[in-house]
């Protein structure tokens, strides 16, 4: 068959693209190894759909293009599937991800399958017209361009992070000059001073200020920090729950955390790399009124 | 969403029984040290946070 090589190359390239984007990193999702197998299988299916599109058009099998529409519908189901899986395990998490973070993860997993389709389509399409090596090069280039386009900003891009000390003023806990919560028991206060860490996040502009103000974004920061550094907390110790509170005058936020690993420099690194959630992004400066109102 | 304060405040610990009139369990302590010990234990038992309203009054609150 004359289209065999382009289709095979497209399927292989699309599957590899999905494999590269599939990483069970410290965010613990997908769970190894069953989640890996499921997502890899979906990626291979996506690659196959993308790989056969151009050869089908060349053979004037125009109805085959409707498979792309069907595939898109199925991959939207992936987003629902991921969302349900993560929501179901939320109640067992010591520190929850939050709805925004879960939705962001679900959207990313849906989008990564579309990347597999795009890479497979590019490789098989260019391989039909030119040499297969040119097709592979086009696929690699396309993958790099798409990856760069959808690269998420991280907290380190939008905020200045500073170490800050914890202190008690009577029963009130402060990180820097930001009030965190009220807790009166002296034994617990001593424990918090001994093991707690504090961090200040100062937004670089008004968009960042609104992003950091978002509950979902703050929950994501807390979740990622505790995933890496561990959490010195149990079921009956709500006072050790990590918290982020906002200073209403400046918009900066302060993080209080009781980690198992009390390493402030690692905490800084982790929080710097927390992704900025799509649903939490501030848009103050995107409108004329917002720009005029900005300081 | 209505919040019933009685369901949120699980208990009160105080050294002065004139400051709290009831509605929730009230524990009277002899001194500050006993207040700390009582509130610590109650916090663990009731899975609540010990908040200080005044020097003489701690409330155990469920969040």
Boltz contact constraints between the chains, C-beta under 6 A:
constraints:
  - contact:
      token1: [A, 171]
      token2: [B, 52]
      max_distance: 6.0
  - contact:
      token1: [A, 182]
      token2: [B, 51]
      max_distance: 6.0
  - contact:
      token1: [A, 184]
      token2: [B, 50]
      max_distance: 6.0
  - contact:
      token1: [A, 184]
      token2: [B, 51]
      max_distance: 6.0
  - contact:
      token1: [A, 184]
      token2: [B, 52]
      max_distance: 6.0
  - contact:
      token1: [A, 184]
      token2: [B, 58]
      max_distance: 6.0
  - contact:
      token1: [A, 185]
      token2: [B, 36]
      max_distance: 6.0
  - contact:
      token1: [A, 185]
      token2: [B, 39]
      max_distance: 6.0
  - contact:
      token1: [A, 185]
      token2: [B, 40]
      max_distance: 6.0
  - contact:
      token1: [A, 185]
      token2: [B, 50]
      max_distance: 6.0
  - contact:
      token1: [A, 186]
      token2: [B, 36]
      max_distance: 6.0
  - contact:
      token1: [A, 187]
      token2: [B, 40]
      max_distance: 6.0
  - contact:
      token1: [A, 236]
      token2: [B, 44]
      max_distance: 6.0
  - contact:
      token1: [A, 236]
      token2: [B, 47]
      max_distance: 6.0
  - contact:
      token1: [A, 238]
      token2: [B, 49]
      max_distance: 6.0
  - contact:
      token1: [A, 238]
      token2: [B, 63]
      max_distance: 6.0
  - contact:
      token1: [A, 239]
      token2: [B, 49]
      max_distance: 6.0
